[in-house]
């Protein structure tokens, strides 16, 4: 028989509007050149859009691009020049010099102002990040405490835990500079500052000279799964933040949950915050207890100590599938050194989306009385495309397209017709196509049952005797083309090819049926036992197929355009 195959073309690239945890930071800007540090991300708008409200006051924006091969500065930092790879520039009145289009997070910028002004910039919270170059030129800021006044830490105190005494930025020969609104670049701009008297301003970008590479961001460092912070998504129930104290003295952290500000225009709404739980290990029960964070908590860190902050999430109040719930986990310390904002987000728990189901048939038997089943020499693979919508309707699909849709506002989504997907030339996004070659030429098949643990979903698949996927049909074989000897009339079912009926059942189990350990089973991975009744393949004798299956989600998009292709 013809082997049933499934081909998947490429991988899914998720694209959508930014879903984020927002906060605002204000930067006082003097007339002339100002160095600022964006701890958060502002790529939701173009540079031109961000500075449109400031009229002619901000005339130029320069982004520093760290280059590990550059020559370190000795007497003064790098001088901004459009011919240098270290700088990307936007000039308000010069269209030829507007290569800089967006303002990324954890990045330093030079702003040239024609008059003093104040910039309040809404940003997406990001975990602290920094890369120190051994070449010597490091233009960056840090998540220090306070606004740069007497409540803020001295640079010498903040940097005291930098890797080693020989290579520290506090060595007598190292230099630190900053821009603070001087008119012209020259001997006094940027201005050299002394670590023992300079108060760290978290919005200020500094030039640091260093003879060491490092990822140092502060006396207390945080390890998170990604730049998305504690992103629980639809399936995760527990996440961990690793915390390391680089100080030689003890420190107490204050951890509290703050709401996200309202989203900028054009971005996904943030309807509510996250109900975050603190997870504490109970040695008596050998399990974690989950306690609502409420107003927050404190945790003590020993000198040079390390600990994990474990968190869970309560989804019981989330009913809207598409609602993005977000908050900001804000952490300060007892020595008033750092003020860190970590993003936290969660979505409603749901199995909706596009899944790849991979079945392995291990037993094949006849339904004829007295016949005994046989075990296959090796599992036979069957792979299916299954989409579950927000209403619990499961559909099996011959093909799915993923990309920008040819509908109002061109959302990123799923469809079954190539006519409904925009090309790369039309949308700037490369569309993806997933094909199940074992299914007949139908738009989709609707399953009966629930896609959930303890339930079974069944699909009935009819393969006509003329369908290209029928194993009896061979395009280039005259004895299997369903045509009479004169090649003029189509034959009936049963003469050369046979109509095949398949009943495919997927029963979902709480644990892998083969007794193995699969990470994420029941959440990111669904599966159980597979059973199929096959009629027409072996004359009048029905065949029963059994085995196991596992499903992995490749898209969380719950809606799909089911408009069929035009014949």
N, C-alpha and C positions, 0 to 999 in steps of 0.2 A: 504494500500500500504506500501511497505517497506520505512522507513524513510531514507532520504539521509543524510549522515553524512560526516564530514570532520575531520580528525585527524591531528594535528600538533605535531610532535615529537621534543620536546626541543626548544631551542632558538638559534638564529644565533649569532655566535661569530665572529666578524670581525677581520681578521688577514691579514696583508700585510707588505710590506717593509715600513720603517719609512718615513713618509712625514713630513718635518721639516723645521724650520727656523734656519739657521746655522750661527755661529760666532766663531771666534777663540780667545783663551786666552793663554797668555804665562806665564809660571811659572818658574822663575829662581830657580834652585835647587843647594844647596851646597853639598859638600861631607859629607855623614852621613845621619841623619834622618831629613826629611822635612815634615811639615804639610801643606796640601793644601786643598782648598775648591772648589768643582765643583758646580758652580751656575747653569750650564747647564748639559744636559744629554749626555753621550758618550757610550750608550749601543749598538750603531750600530756596534761596533767592540769588539772583545775579548780583555782582558787585555794583553794577549801575542801579539796580533796584534798591539795594540797601542804602546807597548814598544819595538817592534822588531827593529825599526830604531835607538834605543838608545843603542844597543849592550849591553855590560856588565855594562853600567853606572848606570842604574836603576835595582837593583838586587831584591828588594822586594817591594810589594805594600800591604798595610793593610787598610781595610775599617772598619770604626767605625760603630757599630750597636747599637744605643741607647737602653738601657735596663732600663725600669722604676723601676725594682726591685733591681738594683745593689746598693751597698753601696757607698755613696758619698765620694769623696776624701777629705782629711784634709790637709795633708802636700804636697801631689803631686798627679797628675792625675793617671788614670789607666795605668798600665804597659802592653804593648802589649805582649800577650801570645796566642799561638795557641790553648790552652786548654780553653780559655775564650770565652763565647758566644758573648761578646761585639766586637770581632774582627774576620774578615774573611780575609784570607791571600792568596797571590800569591807570590811564590818564583821562580825566573827564573831557577835555577839549581836544583830544588827539585820537581819532578813530584808529589810526595806524598803530597806536600804542595801547591797545586794550586786550592784550593776550590773557590777562588775569580775568577770569569770569566768575569764580566762586571763592568763598572764604572757608577753608577747611579748619577742623578743630585740632587742638594741640599744636598750633602753628603760630609763628611770629609774623607781624606785619609792620611796615613803616607807612605812616599816614602823613601826607603833607597838607597842611591846612593854611588857607589864606587869611583866616581869622579864627580866634579862639571859639571853641564850640564844645558840646558834650554829646557823645555818641552812646545811645542806649541800644544794645543789640540783643535780640532774642536768639537763644542758642539751644541746641540739642545737647543734653548732658552726656559727657563721655568720661570713661575712666581715665585717670592721669596717664600720660605716656610721654617719654622723652628718649632721645638717642644722642649721647655725648660723643663727639668726634675727636679722635686723638690728634687730628690736624690742628686743633686749637681754637677754631672759630665756631662757637656755639651761641646761637641767637635764640633764646627761649625764655619762657616764664614758668612759674610753678604755682601749685594750689596752696598758697600761703594763707594764713589767718589774717582777717582785718583788711582795711582799705589802704594800708600803707602809712598809717599814722602811728602814734606811740603804742597802740594795742597790737601792732603787727610785730612779728619776730625780726630780729636783726639777721641780715644775711649770714653773718658769721655763725650764729646759732643754728640757723636752718641748714647750713651746708656742713656743719661739723661732722656729720656721719657719712660724708662723701668718701668713696672707697679707701683711700690710704693717705697717710701724712705726706708721703713723697710726691704724690701726683694730685693732691687736692687742689681745688680752685682757690683755696685759702693760703697756698704757699706764698712766701714773700714776693716772688717774681711774677705771680699771676695777676692779670688785670681784669677788671669788671667795668663795663660801660653801660650807659643808658641814654636814650633820646627823651627829652622832655619839653619839646616845643620850641627849640631854638630855630631862628630864621634860616640860617645857612649851615651846610655841612662843612666842617672844618676842624681846627685843632681843639675846639671846645665843644664840638657836637659831632659824635656822641661824647658825653662827659664821663670821665672816669669817676667811679665812686669807690668808697672804702667799705669793705664787708663789715667792719666793726661799728660803722655808724649808719649804714643804709638799712632802712626798714623795707622789708619785702612787700611789694604791692602785687597781688595776684593778677592784676590786669596789665602789669608792666612787663615788657620784654627787655631782657638784659643780654649784653654780649659777655660771655664767659670764656676765658682762656683756660684750657685744660690739657694736660698731657696724658689723659686716660680716657678709654672708652668706657661707657657705662649706660645703664638705663635708669639711673637715679632720678626720682621725681620728688623725693622728700624723706624726712626722717622715719615716716611710717609708710610702708608700701602695700599695695593691694593687688591681689591676683584674682582675675575674673575670667569666666569662660570665653568672653569675647568683648568687642567694643560695645556690644548691645547691653552689657552689664548682666543683671539678673532678668533675662528674657525667658519667662516660663512658657511662652507660647500656649499651645492648646493641650500639651501632653505632660510637660514636666511638673513634678510635684515637689521637688526638693532641689536646692542649689546652694553652692558654698562660695564664700568669699574668703580667700586666704589673706591673712594680715601678718606682716613682719615688722618688728620694732628694730630699727637700725641704731637706736640710741643706746648708750651704755647706762642709762637710767630708766626706771620704770615709768610707764605712762598709762593713763586711763583714757579710753575712748568713749565718747558719747555718740550713740547711734540713734537717729530719729528719722521718721518717714515724713516727707513733705509732699504736698500736692504739686502736680505739674501746672504751670501757667497755661492759659488758653493757647491754642495752636495758631501759627501764622496763617495768613490767607492762602488757601489752596492746599493746605495740609490736612491729613486725617484728623478728625475730631477726637478729643480725649474727654469722654463723657464723665469719667469718674476715676478715682484712685484705686490702688491695689490694696487688698486686705492681706497684708504680709504677716506671716507667723514666724516666730523665733523657735528654732528646733534645738532642744536640749536633750542630751543623752541621759537616759535613766538607767543606771547600773542595776537597779533592782529588777526591772522588767526586761532589761537588755533591749530596749527600744527607745525611739525618740519621742519625747513629749513636745507638742506644739502649743505655743502660747502666743496669743495676739500681741503684736508689738505695742499697741496703744500709743502712749506718749514717748516710747523709746526705751532704751536701756543703756547701761554702761558695762564696759569690760576692761579688765586690767591686763596689761601686757608687761611681762618681766623685762629687765634689761636684755637686749639682743634676743628677745623671745619671739615666738611665733604661735599663732592660734588660727582656728577656723571659725568663721561666723556662719552658722547653718540656718537656712531659711526655707520655709514652706509657704504655700499660698492657699487662700480660701476662695474657691470659685463658686460657692453656693449661691451668691447673689448675682452672678453674671448669667443673663438669659439671652442677650442679643448676640447672635453668632459673629457679626462683623464688628462689634464694639471693641475698641482698643483701650484697655485700662492701664494707666501709667502713673507712676509716682517717682520721686527722687529720694534715694537713701543718702542722707547727709551725715557725714562723720567728722567730728572735731576731736581735739585731744586736750588733755589737762594742762599741757604746757603752751597752749595757744600757738602752735606751730603751723598746723595744716587745717584746711577747710575743703573737704572733698565731696563732690556730688556724683553718685553712682546711679545710673538709670535702672528702673525696675518696671517690668511690664508683664501683662497676662492677657490671654484671650479665653473665650468660653471653650470649655472642653467639648470636643466634637470629633467624630471620625469623618466628617464631610471632606470631600476633595477627590483628587484623582489618585488611584492606587494601581500598583503593579502586583498582580497575584500570580505567584509561581507555584504550580502544583507538581508533585512528583508521584506518578502512578507506579505502585510497587506490586499490585496484584491484578490479574486479569482472569475472569472466569466466565463460563457459559451459564445462562439461566435455564438450560435444558435440565429436567429432573435427572438426578443422579450424577451430573457432571461435577467435577471438583475444580476448585480454583487453583491457579498456578501463580507462583511468585516470579516476577520478571528477573532476568539475570542482573539487570541494573535499572534504577528508577527511570521512567520515561517522562521527560519534561513537557509540561503544558503551561503556557503563560497567557494571562488574560489582562485586559485593560478594564478596570471597574471604576465608575464614578458614583459617589454618594452625595446627594444634594442635602440641603439643610432640612428638608422634610422627611429624610430617611429613605428616599427612593433610590435604589441601587440599579444602575444601568451597566450592561456590558457593551463595550464599544469596539467596532472594527478599527476605527482610527480616531485620533484626537489631535487637534492643532492647538498650539499654545503661543500666544503673542498678543500684539495689539489688535483689538477687534474693530471691524468696520461698522461700528455703531456710534451713537452719540458720545462725544468726548473721548472716543477711542480708548476705552479702558483695557488694561492687561487682563486677559481672560482665556477661556477655553471654548472651543467650538468643534463641530464635527465636519464642517464644510470648508474647503479651501477658499471658497468665495467670500467667506466671512472674516478671513484673517488678512491683515495688511502685510505687505512685503517690507523688506528692510528699507527699500528706497522710499516707501510711503511713510514709514513710522520711525525709522532709525533703529529698529529692534529686529534681530534675526528671529523669524518664527521657527518653531519646532514642530515636527510631525512624529507621532507615535502610531505604529501600525500593528494590528493583530492579524496575521495572514491566515490563521486557522478559522476565522469567522466568515460566514457568507456575506454577500453584498447586501447588507441591511444597514439602516441608519443607526439603530441601537436596539438592544433587547432589555426589557424591564424584568428585574428579578422579583420573586415572590418570597417574602420573609424579611427578617431584620438582620442587618449587618452589625451584630453585637455578640458578646460572649454568651454562650448558652443557646444561641439561635442558629437557624439554618436558612441560607438564601439559595433558591433554586432558579436556574435558568433553563428554558427549553430552546434548543438550537436546531432549526431545520435546515439541512444542507440539500438543496435541490440537486437532482441528478445532472443538471447542466451547469451547476455553479463551478467557477474556476477553482474553488477550494475543495471540491469533492475529490477524494483520493482516487476515484476511478477515472477521472477526466485527465487526459494528457494532451496538451495543445498540439503537439507535433507527432502524435501516434494515430494513424488512420483507424486502428481497431478500438480506440478509446476517445473518439471525438463526438460520439452520439449522433453520427450522420450515417445515412444509408450508403450503399456502395457507390451511388452516383454523386454523393456529397451534396444532394439537393434537399433532402428531407431530414428533419430531426427525429431521432428515435425516441421511443417511450422509455420511461423508467423501467429497468429490469432487463433491457435488451443488451446494452453495452455498459451502462452505468446505473447505479442504484441511488434512490433517495435515502438519505441518512438522517435519523432523528437522534439527537443527544439530549439527555437530561442531566445537567451538571449541578451537583449540590455541594455547598460549602458550609460545613458545620464549625462554628467558632468555639474554641476551648480556652479556658482560663490559663492553661499551661501548655507548652509544646507537647504534642501527642507522642513524640518519640522519647520523651524524658530528658531531652537536652536542656541546657541553659541558654536562653536567647535574651540578650539585653533589650529592654523596652517592650517585652511581650505583653500584649494587652493594651498598649498605648501607642507607641510608634510602630510597633509590629503587631499585626493581627494574623491569626491563623488557626489551624485545626485539622480536621479530617476532610478529605475530598472523596466524593463518590459520584460515579457517572454510569448511566444506563445507555448503552449504545445499540441502536437498532438499524438494520440495513447493511451493515458492514460485512456480516457473515451469513448472508442468506436470510433464512427465517429464524436463525438462532441469535437471541439477544446476548450481548456481552455486558458484564458488569466490571467496572474499573474502580479500584479503591487506592487510596494513598493519603498523602498529607499535603498541606499547602501553607504558604506564608505570604502576607501582603505588606508592602511598604509604600508609604504615601510619598508621591512626588510633587503634589500641589495641594494646598489647603483651600483653593478656590472652590466655593460651594455651588456656584452657578455655572451652567454650561449652555451655550447656544446650540440648540438641537435642530436648527434649520438645516434640512438636507440639501445636498448639492443639486443644482439644476440638471436634469437629465440631458 
